[in-house]
Amino acid sequence: MADSSGDGLDRALEGTFTRPVPKGAPAQMRYLVRQLKGTRATAQLLGVSMRTVERYVKDHLKQPRPELRARMEREVRRRWQPQVTARAKKKAATTDGLVVSTRARFGFTAAPGTTDDARIRDITQALTPQWADRLFQAHDTGATEHQLQRIAADGLAQMYFRAGNTRAAGLGVEFTDVEHVDIEL
């Protein structure tokens, strides 16, 4: 299965954590109950009963089924150290930018007669803060994977293929068959 741009952004932000994420289902459930201010909200978020949440909080249950474990881990990671991740996003969006490493099919078209058929390329490219800001804003507002890939493709086209508008003006870049996307802050 191919990595997604959203997962790449999440992993990049997780790399900024200064403390370890709670391990184990009971600890994760207690954290979610504190964050959501109650068992009812936690149960609704995870799609389980309030009684199930209470059992995990009291250490009566310790091994969730795989799909519940994945939902719990995802929700804990989304909420873990919000100030640390906000600082990292702000720094990337204002001063540092980010680095995108991808293996995907890239092709481009330009003036008639100057096309290049799509082919698999490994590209590692630093993107400016404006592209980091666009990616984080889209991710935070619930953009689809296709929308995130389109923003990443536009950023890669601008920085890699067009070299910051110093060459290949008007080049249209196609970004498909993504095998992996790694993003570093």
C-alpha positions in Angstrom: 0.0 0.0 0.0 1.3 3.4 -0.9 2.1 6.0 1.8 -0.1 9.0 1.8 0.8 12.7 2.0 -1.3 13.1 5.1 0.5 10.2 6.8 3.8 11.8 5.8 2.8 15.1 7.4 1.6 13.3 10.5 4.9 11.4 10.8 6.9 14.6 10.4 4.9 16.2 13.2 5.4 13.1 15.4 9.1 13.6 15.0 8.8 16.8 17.0 7.3 15.2 20.1 9.4 15.9 23.2 7.8 13.1 25.3 6.7 9.6 24.3 3.1 9.0 23.4 1.2 6.9 25.9 1.6 3.2 25.3 -0.9 0.5 26.0 -4.6 0.7 25.6 -5.5 1.7 29.2 -3.1 4.6 29.2 -4.3 5.7 25.8 -7.9 5.5 26.8 -7.3 7.5 30.0 -5.5 10.2 27.9 -8.4 10.4 25.5 -11.0 10.6 28.3 -9.0 13.5 29.8 -8.7 15.3 26.5 -12.3 14.8 25.5 -13.5 15.5 29.1 -15.6 12.4 29.5 -16.3 8.8 28.6 -19.3 9.6 26.5 -17.3 11.8 24.0 -14.5 9.2 23.9 -17.0 6.4 23.3 -18.6 8.3 20.4 -15.2 9.2 18.9 -14.0 5.5 19.0 -17.4 3.9 18.1 -17.6 1.8 21.3 -19.8 1.8 24.4 -19.2 4.0 27.4 -18.9 0.8 29.4 -16.0 -0.4 27.2 -14.3 2.9 27.7 -14.7 2.6 31.5 -13.3 -0.9 31.4 -10.1 0.3 29.7 -9.8 3.3 32.0 -10.0 0.9 35.1 -7.5 -1.6 33.5 -10.2 -4.3 33.3 -9.6 -4.5 29.5 -6.1 -4.3 28.1 -6.0 -5.8 24.6 -8.3 -4.0 22.1 -9.2 -5.6 18.8 -6.9 -4.4 16.0 -9.3 -1.8 14.5 -10.0 -0.2 17.9 -6.3 -0.2 18.7 -5.5 1.6 15.4 -8.3 4.2 16.1 -7.1 4.8 19.6 -3.4 5.2 18.5 -4.4 7.6 15.7 -6.6 9.7 18.0 -4.0 9.9 20.7 -1.2 10.9 18.2 -3.5 13.6 16.7 -4.0 15.2 20.1 -0.6 14.6 21.7 1.5 17.7 22.5 -0.6 20.2 20.5 1.6 23.2 21.5 4.8 21.4 20.3 3.2 20.5 16.9 1.7 24.0 16.5 5.2 25.5 17.0 6.7 23.0 14.5 4.0 23.9 11.9 4.5 27.6 12.4 8.3 27.3 12.0 7.9 25.2 8.8 5.3 27.6 7.4 7.2 30.8 8.2 10.9 30.1 8.1 12.1 26.6 7.5 9.8 25.0 4.9 10.0 21.2 4.6 11.6 18.4 2.6 9.6 16.0 0.6 11.0 12.7 -0.5 8.9 10.7 -2.8 8.9 7.9 -5.3 6.1 8.5 -7.8 5.2 8.7 -11.4 6.0 12.1 -12.7 5.3 13.4 -16.2 5.0 16.8 -17.6 3.7 18.7 -20.6 4.9 22.0 -22.0 4.7 23.6 -25.4 3.6 21.4 -28.2 6.2 18.9 -29.2 8.1 19.2 -25.9 6.4 16.5 -23.8 8.0 14.0 -21.5 6.1 10.8 -20.8 5.5 10.0 -17.2 8.0 7.8 -15.5 8.8 6.7 -11.9 11.2 9.2 -10.3 12.8 9.4 -6.9 12.7 13.0 -5.8 13.9 14.7 -2.7 13.3 18.4 -2.7 13.1 21.2 -0.1 9.9 23.2 -0.4 9.6 26.8 0.7 7.6 27.9 3.7 4.7 28.9 1.4 4.3 25.2 0.3 4.6 24.0 3.9 1.9 26.4 4.9 -0.4 25.3 2.1 0.1 21.6 2.9 -0.5 22.1 6.7 -3.6 24.3 6.1 -5.1 21.8 3.7 -4.3 18.8 6.0 -5.8 20.6 9.0 -9.0 21.4 7.2 -9.5 17.8 6.2 -8.3 17.9 2.6 -8.5 14.6 0.7 -5.4 12.7 -0.3 -5.8 13.8 -3.9 -5.9 17.5 -2.8 -2.7 17.0 -0.7 -1.0 15.3 -3.5 -1.9 18.1 -5.9 -0.4 20.7 -3.5 2.7 18.6 -3.1 2.9 18.1 -6.9 2.6 21.9 -7.5 5.3 22.5 -4.9 7.6 19.9 -6.5 6.9 21.3 -10.0 7.7 24.8 -8.8 10.9 23.9 -6.9 12.3 20.9 -8.8 11.2 21.1 -12.4 10.9 24.8 -12.8 13.7 25.7 -10.3 11.7 28.6 -8.8 10.5 29.9 -12.2 14.0 30.2 -13.6 13.3 27.6 -16.3 10.5 25.6 -17.9 7.9 28.2 -17.6 4.3 26.9 -18.0 5.3 23.3 -17.4 2.4 21.2 -16.2 3.4 18.3 -13.9 1.4 15.1 -13.4 2.0 13.3 -10.0 0.5 9.8 -9.9 1.2 6.2 -8.7 2.7 7.4 -5.5 4.7 4.6 -3.9 5.8 6.6 -0.8 5.9 10.1 0.5 8.2 11.1 3.4 8.2 14.6 4.8 10.7 16.1 7.1 10.5 19.4 9.0 
